Amino acid sequence: MTDIRYCDHCKQYTMKDTCRCGRTTISRSPAKYSPHFKYKHLRREAKKKQLE
C-alpha cells in the first residue's frame, strides 16, 4: 500500500515519489504509536500545554 506524500515546494499532496514540479515528495503519514516510546513523557507534556 502506498502512503500519501507531500511536496514542500508547491504544497500539493500526491501518491507518487516525485511531484509534478519535479521535486521529491515526503511521507505525511503519522508515526506509529508505541507504548514503549521513550519520549512519551514529553509528548504528554506537549499535549497538556496544547489543551490549556
PQR file with spaces between the fields and no chain letter, atoms N, CA, C, O and H, PARSE charges and radii, in Angstrom:
ATOM       1  N    MET     1       0.835   -1.180    0.000 -0.4000 1.5000
ATOM       2  CA   MET     1       0.000    0.000    0.000 -0.0000 2.0000
ATOM       3  C    MET     1       0.884    1.249    0.000  0.5500 1.7000
ATOM       4  O    MET     1       1.872    1.317    0.731 -0.5500 1.4000
ATOM       5  N    THR     2       0.535    2.204   -0.797 -0.4000 1.5000
ATOM       6  CA   THR     2       1.304    3.431   -0.921 -0.0000 2.0000
ATOM       7  C    THR     2       0.759    4.482    0.038  0.5500 1.7000
ATOM       8  O    THR     2      -0.453    4.662    0.162 -0.5500 1.4000
ATOM       9  H    THR     2      -0.268    2.149   -1.391  0.4000 1.0000
ATOM      10  N    ASP     3       1.664    5.165    0.707 -0.4000 1.5000
ATOM      11  CA   ASP     3       1.266    6.242    1.610 -0.0000 2.0000
ATOM      12  C    ASP     3       1.053    7.524    0.832  0.5500 1.7000
ATOM      13  O    ASP     3       1.560    7.687   -0.278 -0.5500 1.4000
ATOM      14  H    ASP     3       2.649    5.019    0.606  0.4000 1.0000
ATOM      15  N    ILE     4       0.299    8.427    1.425 -0.4000 1.5000
ATOM      16  CA   ILE     4       0.127    9.739    0.810 -0.0000 2.0000
ATOM      17  C    ILE     4       1.415   10.528    1.038  0.5500 1.7000
ATOM      18  O    ILE     4       2.024   10.443    2.104 -0.5500 1.4000
ATOM      19  H    ILE     4      -0.113    8.295    2.326  0.4000 1.0000
ATOM      20  N    ARG     5       1.816   11.285    0.043 -0.4000 1.5000
ATOM      21  CA   ARG     5       3.071   12.029    0.098 -0.0000 2.0000
ATOM      22  C    ARG     5       2.786   13.505   -0.139  0.5500 1.7000
ATOM      23  O    ARG     5       1.720   13.863   -0.640 -0.5500 1.4000
ATOM      24  H    ARG     5       1.322   11.354   -0.823  0.4000 1.0000
ATOM      25  N    TYR     6       3.743   14.365    0.221 -0.4000 1.5000
ATOM      26  CA   TYR     6       3.542   15.810    0.199 -0.0000 2.0000
ATOM      27  C    TYR     6       4.763   16.500   -0.398  0.5500 1.7000
ATOM      28  O    TYR     6       5.900   16.118   -0.120 -0.5500 1.4000
ATOM      29  H    TYR     6       4.609   14.074    0.628  0.4000 1.0000
ATOM      30  N    CYS     7       4.522   17.510   -1.211 -0.4000 1.5000
ATOM      31  CA   CYS     7       5.603   18.310   -1.793 -0.0000 2.0000
ATOM      32  C    CYS     7       5.702   19.612   -0.998  0.5500 1.7000
ATOM      33  O    CYS     7       4.748   20.389   -0.959 -0.5500 1.4000
ATOM      34  H    CYS     7       3.598   17.821   -1.437  0.4000 1.0000
ATOM      35  N    ASP     8       6.847   19.852   -0.367 -0.4000 1.5000
ATOM      36  CA   ASP     8       7.046   21.079    0.417 -0.0000 2.0000
ATOM      37  C    ASP     8       7.112   22.315   -0.467  0.5500 1.7000
ATOM      38  O    ASP     8       6.794   23.417   -0.020 -0.5500 1.4000
ATOM      39  H    ASP     8       7.622   19.221   -0.399  0.4000 1.0000
ATOM      40  N    HIS     9       7.518   22.142   -1.703 -0.4000 1.5000
ATOM      41  CA   HIS     9       7.697   23.297   -2.591 -0.0000 2.0000
ATOM      42  C    HIS     9       6.365   23.860   -3.075  0.5500 1.7000
ATOM      43  O    HIS     9       6.110   25.055   -2.929 -0.5500 1.4000
ATOM      44  H    HIS     9       7.776   21.247   -2.067  0.4000 1.0000
ATOM      45  N    CYS    10       5.518   23.012   -3.647 -0.4000 1.5000
ATOM      46  CA   CYS    10       4.256   23.512   -4.213 -0.0000 2.0000
ATOM      47  C    CYS    10       3.046   23.204   -3.330  0.5500 1.7000
ATOM      48  O    CYS    10       1.913   23.502   -3.709 -0.5500 1.4000
ATOM      49  H    CYS    10       5.726   22.041   -3.766  0.4000 1.0000
ATOM      50  N    LYS    11       3.276   22.608   -2.156 -0.4000 1.5000
ATOM      51  CA   LYS    11       2.220   22.356   -1.158 -0.0000 2.0000
ATOM      52  C    LYS    11       1.090   21.472   -1.682  0.5500 1.7000
ATOM      53  O    LYS    11      -0.079   21.707   -1.375 -0.5500 1.4000
ATOM      54  H    LYS    11       4.196   22.365   -1.848  0.4000 1.0000
ATOM      55  N    GLN    12       1.437   20.461   -2.469 -0.4000 1.5000
ATOM      56  CA   GLN    12       0.451   19.551   -3.045 -0.0000 2.0000
ATOM      57  C    GLN    12       0.646   18.143   -2.483  0.5500 1.7000
ATOM      58  O    GLN    12       1.766   17.746   -2.159 -0.5500 1.4000
ATOM      59  H    GLN    12       2.386   20.270   -2.718  0.4000 1.0000
ATOM      60  N    TYR    13      -0.444   17.399   -2.370 -0.4000 1.5000
ATOM      61  CA   TYR    13      -0.405   16.000   -1.955 -0.0000 2.0000
ATOM      62  C    TYR    13      -0.441   15.114   -3.193  0.5500 1.7000
ATOM      63  O    TYR    13      -1.082   15.447   -4.189 -0.5500 1.4000
ATOM      64  H    TYR    13      -1.353   17.721   -2.633  0.4000 1.0000
ATOM      65  N    THR    14       0.258   13.974   -3.120 -0.4000 1.5000
ATOM      66  CA   THR    14       0.312   13.041   -4.233 -0.0000 2.0000
ATOM      67  C    THR    14       0.605   11.644   -3.701  0.5500 1.7000
ATOM      68  O    THR    14       0.966   11.489   -2.535 -0.5500 1.4000
ATOM      69  H    THR    14       0.778   13.703   -2.310  0.4000 1.0000
ATOM      70  N    MET    15       0.455   10.648   -4.529 -0.4000 1.5000
ATOM      71  CA   MET    15       0.809    9.277   -4.170 -0.0000 2.0000
ATOM      72  C    MET    15       2.151    8.876   -4.789  0.5500 1.7000
ATOM      73  O    MET    15       2.631    7.766   -4.562 -0.5500 1.4000
ATOM      74  H    MET    15       0.161   10.774   -5.476  0.4000 1.0000
ATOM      75  N    LYS    16       2.747    9.766   -5.561 -0.4000 1.5000
ATOM      76  CA   LYS    16       3.990    9.466   -6.273 -0.0000 2.0000
ATOM      77  C    LYS    16       5.204    9.940   -5.481  0.5500 1.7000
ATOM      78  O    LYS    16       5.087   10.771   -4.581 -0.5500 1.4000
ATOM      79  H    LYS    16       2.356   10.668   -5.746  0.4000 1.0000
ATOM      80  N    ASP    17       6.385    9.393   -5.833 -0.4000 1.5000
ATOM      81  CA   ASP    17       7.630    9.780   -5.164 -0.0000 2.0000
ATOM      82  C    ASP    17       8.131   11.143   -5.615  0.5500 1.7000
ATOM      83  O    ASP    17       8.890   11.797   -4.899 -0.5500 1.4000
ATOM      84  H    ASP    17       6.481    8.718   -6.564  0.4000 1.0000
ATOM      85  N    THR    18       7.708   11.576   -6.805 -0.4000 1.5000
ATOM      86  CA   THR    18       8.084   12.902   -7.291 -0.0000 2.0000
ATOM      87  C    THR    18       6.829   13.691   -7.625  0.5500 1.7000
ATOM      88  O    THR    18       5.835   13.132   -8.087 -0.5500 1.4000
ATOM      89  H    THR    18       7.092   11.045   -7.387  0.4000 1.0000
ATOM      90  N    CYS    19       6.885   14.976   -7.390 -0.4000 1.5000
ATOM      91  CA   CYS    19       5.745   15.862   -7.636 -0.0000 2.0000
ATOM      92  C    CYS    19       5.726   16.283   -9.109  0.5500 1.7000
ATOM      93  O    CYS    19       6.670   16.021   -9.855 -0.5500 1.4000
ATOM      94  H    CYS    19       7.692   15.430   -7.014  0.4000 1.0000
ATOM      95  N    ARG    20       4.641   16.936   -9.510 -0.4000 1.5000
ATOM      96  CA   ARG    20       4.560   17.458  -10.881 -0.0000 2.0000
ATOM      97  C    ARG    20       5.628   18.513  -11.136  0.5500 1.7000
ATOM      98  O    ARG    20       6.047   18.713  -12.276 -0.5500 1.4000
ATOM      99  H    ARG    20       3.874   17.149   -8.905  0.4000 1.0000
ATOM     100  N    CYS    21       6.072   19.193  -10.070 -0.4000 1.5000
ATOM     101  CA   CYS    21       7.100   20.225  -10.232 -0.0000 2.0000
ATOM     102  C    CYS    21       8.492   19.611  -10.380  0.5500 1.7000
ATOM     103  O    CYS    21       9.454   20.324  -10.664 -0.5500 1.4000
ATOM     104  H    CYS    21       5.732   19.030   -9.144  0.4000 1.0000
ATOM     105  N    GLY    22       8.609   18.279  -10.188 -0.4000 1.5000
ATOM     106  CA   GLY    22       9.877   17.592  -10.385 -0.0000 2.0000
ATOM     107  C    GLY    22      10.667   17.357   -9.109  0.5500 1.7000
ATOM     108  O    GLY    22      11.721   16.723   -9.149 -0.5500 1.4000
ATOM     109  H    GLY    22       7.828   17.699   -9.957  0.4000 1.0000
ATOM     110  N    ARG    23      10.187   17.847   -7.993 -0.4000 1.5000
ATOM     111  CA   ARG    23      10.898   17.665   -6.722 -0.0000 2.0000
ATOM     112  C    ARG    23      10.418   16.403   -6.016  0.5500 1.7000
ATOM     113  O    ARG    23       9.314   15.918   -6.264 -0.5500 1.4000
ATOM     114  H    ARG    23       9.331   18.362   -7.960  0.4000 1.0000
ATOM     115  N    THR    24      11.262   15.882   -5.136 -0.4000 1.5000
ATOM     116  CA   THR    24      10.882   14.683   -4.400 -0.0000 2.0000
ATOM     117  C    THR    24       9.872   15.032   -3.315  0.5500 1.7000
ATOM     118  O    THR    24       9.882   16.137   -2.773 -0.5500 1.4000
ATOM     119  H    THR    24      12.159   16.276   -4.934  0.4000 1.0000
ATOM     120  N    THR    25       9.011   14.086   -3.010 -0.4000 1.5000
ATOM     121  CA   THR    25       7.977   14.288   -2.006 -0.0000 2.0000
ATOM     122  C    THR    25       8.370   13.585   -0.708  0.5500 1.7000
ATOM     123  O    THR    25       9.246   12.721   -0.700 -0.5500 1.4000
ATOM     124  H    THR    25       9.003   13.188   -3.450  0.4000 1.0000
ATOM     125  N    ILE    26       7.715   13.965    0.385 -0.4000 1.5000
ATOM     126  CA   ILE    26       7.974   13.347    1.679 -0.0000 2.0000
ATOM     127  C    ILE    26       6.705   12.655    2.163  0.5500 1.7000
ATOM     128  O    ILE    26       5.599   13.036    1.778 -0.5500 1.4000
ATOM     129  H    ILE    26       7.003   14.668    0.379  0.4000 1.0000
ATOM     130  N    SER    27       6.864   11.649    2.996 -0.4000 1.5000
ATOM     131  CA   SER    27       5.725   10.919    3.537 -0.0000 2.0000
ATOM     132  C    SER    27       5.021   11.778    4.582  0.5500 1.7000
ATOM     133  O    SER    27       5.681   12.408    5.408 -0.5500 1.4000
ATOM     134  H    SER    27       7.763   11.339    3.308  0.4000 1.0000
ATOM     135  N    ARG    28       3.687   11.810    4.556 -0.4000 1.5000
ATOM     136  CA   ARG    28       2.916   12.598    5.511 -0.0000 2.0000
ATOM     137  C    ARG    28       2.124   11.730    6.468  0.5500 1.7000
ATOM     138  O    ARG    28       1.249   12.234    7.171 -0.5500 1.4000
ATOM     139  H    ARG    28       3.151   11.298    3.885  0.4000 1.0000
ATOM     140  N    SER    29       2.409   10.442    6.513 -0.4000 1.5000
ATOM     141  CA   SER    29       1.683    9.581    7.434 -0.0000 2.0000
ATOM     142  C    SER    29       2.239    9.769    8.843  0.5500 1.7000
ATOM     143  O    SER    29       3.440    9.982    9.004 -0.5500 1.4000
ATOM     144  H    SER    29       3.120   10.033    5.942  0.4000 1.0000
ATOM     145  N    PRO    30       1.395    9.694    9.853 -0.5600 1.5000
ATOM     146  CA   PRO    30       1.865    9.880   11.224  0.2800 2.0000
ATOM     147  C    PRO    30       2.729    8.705   11.672  0.5500 1.7000
ATOM     148  O    PRO    30       2.638    7.607   11.122 -0.5500 1.4000
ATOM     149  N    ALA    31       3.546    8.944   12.652 -0.4000 1.5000
ATOM     150  CA   ALA    31       4.382    7.878   13.199 -0.0000 2.0000
ATOM     151  C    ALA    31       3.502    6.865   13.923  0.5500 1.7000
ATOM     152  O    ALA    31       2.473    7.225   14.497 -0.5500 1.4000
ATOM     153  H    ALA    31       3.620    9.835   13.099  0.4000 1.0000
ATOM     154  N    LYS    32       3.901    5.620   13.896 -0.4000 1.5000
ATOM     155  CA   LYS    32       3.130    4.584   14.572 -0.0000 2.0000
ATOM     156  C    LYS    32       3.236    4.765   16.084  0.5500 1.7000
ATOM     157  O    LYS    32       4.292    5.130   16.601 -0.5500 1.4000
ATOM     158  H    LYS    32       4.736    5.327   13.430  0.4000 1.0000
ATOM     159  N    TYR    33       2.138    4.507   16.785 -0.4000 1.5000
ATOM     160  CA   TYR    33       2.115    4.629   18.238 -0.0000 2.0000
ATOM     161  C    TYR    33       2.757    3.402   18.866  0.5500 1.7000
ATOM     162  O    TYR    33       2.521    2.274   18.433 -0.5500 1.4000
ATOM     163  H    TYR    33       1.280    4.211   16.365  0.4000 1.0000
ATOM     164  N    SER    34       3.558    3.628   19.875 -0.4000 1.5000
ATOM     165  CA   SER    34       4.163    2.538   20.615 -0.0000 2.0000
ATOM     166  C    SER    34       4.091    2.859   22.107  0.5500 1.7000
ATOM     167  O    SER    34       4.468    3.960   22.508 -0.5500 1.4000
ATOM     168  H    SER    34       3.750    4.544   20.227  0.4000 1.0000
ATOM     169  N    PRO    35       3.623    1.938   22.931 -0.5600 1.5000
ATOM     170  CA   PRO    35       3.596    2.201   24.373  0.2800 2.0000
ATOM     171  C    PRO    35       4.992    2.245   24.982  0.5500 1.7000
ATOM     172  O    PRO    35       5.161    2.699   26.114 -0.5500 1.4000
ATOM     173  N    HIS    36       5.988    1.781   24.244 -0.4000 1.5000
ATOM     174  CA   HIS    36       7.366    1.784   24.728 -0.0000 2.0000
ATOM     175  C    HIS    36       8.162    2.966   24.188  0.5500 1.7000
ATOM     176  O    HIS    36       9.391    2.963   24.241 -0.5500 1.4000
ATOM     177  H    HIS    36       5.851    1.412   23.325  0.4000 1.0000
ATOM     178  N    PHE    37       7.478    3.963   23.677 -0.4000 1.5000
ATOM     179  CA   PHE    37       8.121    5.153   23.121 -0.0000 2.0000
ATOM     180  C    PHE    37       8.876    5.875   24.233  0.5500 1.7000
ATOM     181  O    PHE    37       8.270    6.265   25.231 -0.5500 1.4000
ATOM     182  H    PHE    37       6.479    3.966   23.635  0.4000 1.0000
ATOM     183  N    LYS    38      10.186    6.058   24.079 -0.4000 1.5000
ATOM     184  CA   LYS    38      10.985    6.582   25.185 -0.0000 2.0000
ATOM     185  C    LYS    38      10.766    8.071   25.453  0.5500 1.7000
ATOM     186  O    LYS    38      11.212    8.570   26.486 -0.5500 1.4000
ATOM     187  H    LYS    38      10.677    5.740   23.268  0.4000 1.0000
ATOM     188  N    TYR    39      10.098    8.789   24.561 -0.4000 1.5000
ATOM     189  CA   TYR    39       9.836   10.210   24.778 -0.0000 2.0000
ATOM     190  C    TYR    39       8.359   10.470   25.085  0.5500 1.7000
ATOM     191  O    TYR    39       7.869   11.577   24.862 -0.5500 1.4000
ATOM     192  H    TYR    39       9.735    8.383   23.722  0.4000 1.0000
ATOM     193  N    LYS    40       7.656    9.471   25.588 -0.4000 1.5000
ATOM     194  CA   LYS    40       6.220    9.608   25.830 -0.0000 2.0000
ATOM     195  C    LYS    40       5.900   10.695   26.846  0.5500 1.7000
ATOM     196  O    LYS    40       4.863   11.351   26.741 -0.5500 1.4000
ATOM     197  H    LYS    40       8.055    8.572   25.769  0.4000 1.0000
ATOM     198  N    HIS    41       6.772   10.894   27.825 -0.4000 1.5000
ATOM     199  CA   HIS    41       6.514   11.944   28.813 -0.0000 2.0000
ATOM     200  C    HIS    41       6.559   13.332   28.172  0.5500 1.7000
ATOM     201  O    HIS    41       5.802   14.217   28.569 -0.5500 1.4000
ATOM     202  H    HIS    41       7.614   10.361   27.910  0.4000 1.0000
ATOM     203  N    LEU    42       7.421   13.528   27.203 -0.4000 1.5000
ATOM     204  CA   LEU    42       7.486   14.813   26.503 -0.0000 2.0000
ATOM     205  C    LEU    42       6.250   15.021   25.631  0.5500 1.7000
ATOM     206  O    LEU    42       5.741   16.137   25.521 -0.5500 1.4000
ATOM     207  H    LEU    42       8.036   12.808   26.880  0.4000 1.0000
ATOM     208  N    ARG    43       5.775   13.948   25.017 -0.4000 1.5000
ATOM     209  CA   ARG    43       4.580   14.036   24.185 -0.0000 2.0000
ATOM     210  C    ARG    43       3.370   14.402   25.038  0.5500 1.7000
ATOM     211  O    ARG    43       2.544   15.220   24.634 -0.5500 1.4000
ATOM     212  H    ARG    43       6.189   13.042   25.107  0.4000 1.0000
ATOM     213  N    ARG    44       3.267   13.790   26.224 -0.4000 1.5000
ATOM     214  CA   ARG    44       2.148   14.098   27.121 -0.0000 2.0000
ATOM     215  C    ARG    44       2.198   15.544   27.606  0.5500 1.7000
ATOM     216  O    ARG    44       1.165   16.210   27.669 -0.5500 1.4000
ATOM     217  H    ARG    44       3.938   13.126   26.552  0.4000 1.0000
ATOM     218  N    GLU    45       3.398   16.040   27.951 -0.4000 1.5000
ATOM     219  CA   GLU    45       3.538   17.431   28.398 -0.0000 2.0000
ATOM     220  C    GLU    45       3.142   18.405   27.293  0.5500 1.7000
ATOM     221  O    GLU    45       2.476   19.406   27.556 -0.5500 1.4000
ATOM     222  H    GLU    45       4.237   15.499   27.900  0.4000 1.0000
ATOM     223  N    ALA    46       3.546   18.118   26.073 -0.4000 1.5000
ATOM     224  CA   ALA    46       3.195   18.984   24.946 -0.0000 2.0000
ATOM     225  C    ALA    46       1.690   18.969   24.711  0.5500 1.7000
ATOM     226  O    ALA    46       1.100   20.002   24.394 -0.5500 1.4000
ATOM     227  H    ALA    46       4.087   17.304   25.859  0.4000 1.0000
ATOM     228  N    LYS    47       1.069   17.809   24.864 -0.4000 1.5000
ATOM     229  CA   LYS    47      -0.376   17.694   24.684 -0.0000 2.0000
ATOM     230  C    LYS    47      -1.123   18.487   25.760  0.5500 1.7000
ATOM     231  O    LYS    47      -2.126   19.136   25.463 -0.5500 1.4000
ATOM     232  H    LYS    47       1.549   16.970   25.121  0.4000 1.0000
ATOM     233  N    LYS    48      -0.642   18.441   27.009 -0.4000 1.5000
ATOM     234  CA   LYS    48      -1.263   19.204   28.095 -0.0000 2.0000
ATOM     235  C    LYS    48      -1.179   20.701   27.829  0.5500 1.7000
ATOM     236  O    LYS    48      -2.154   21.425   28.029 -0.5500 1.4000
ATOM     237  H    LYS    48       0.173   17.914   27.250  0.4000 1.0000
ATOM     238  N    LYS    49      -0.016   21.168   27.380 -0.4000 1.5000
ATOM     239  CA   LYS    49       0.164   22.592   27.078 -0.0000 2.0000
ATOM     240  C    LYS    49      -0.741   23.017   25.933  0.5500 1.7000
ATOM     241  O    LYS    49      -1.271   24.129   25.930 -0.5500 1.4000
ATOM     242  H    LYS    49       0.777   20.580   27.218  0.4000 1.0000
ATOM     243  N    GLN    50      -0.914   22.142   24.976 -0.4000 1.5000
ATOM     244  CA   GLN    50      -1.758   22.445   23.823 -0.0000 2.0000
ATOM     245  C    GLN    50      -3.224   22.562   24.231  0.5500 1.7000
ATOM     246  O    GLN    50      -3.959   23.368   23.661 -0.5500 1.4000
ATOM     247  H    GLN    50      -0.483   21.239   24.979  0.4000 1.0000
ATOM     248  N    LEU    51      -3.653   21.777   25.201 -0.4000 1.5000
ATOM     249  CA   LEU    51      -5.045   21.785   25.642 -0.0000 2.0000
ATOM     250  C    LEU    51      -5.370   22.944   26.582  0.5500 1.7000
ATOM     251  O    LEU    51      -6.541   23.274   26.768 -0.5500 1.4000
ATOM     252  H    LEU    51      -3.056   21.122   25.664  0.4000 1.0000
ATOM     253  N    GLU    52      -4.355   23.563   27.173 -0.4000 1.5000
ATOM     254  CA   GLU    52      -4.588   24.686   28.097 -0.0000 2.0000
ATOM     255  C    GLU    52      -4.977   25.946   27.386  0.5500 1.7000
ATOM     256  O    GLU    52      -5.205   26.972   28.027 -0.5500 1.4000
ATOM     257  H    GLU    52      -3.404   23.295   27.021  0.4000 1.0000
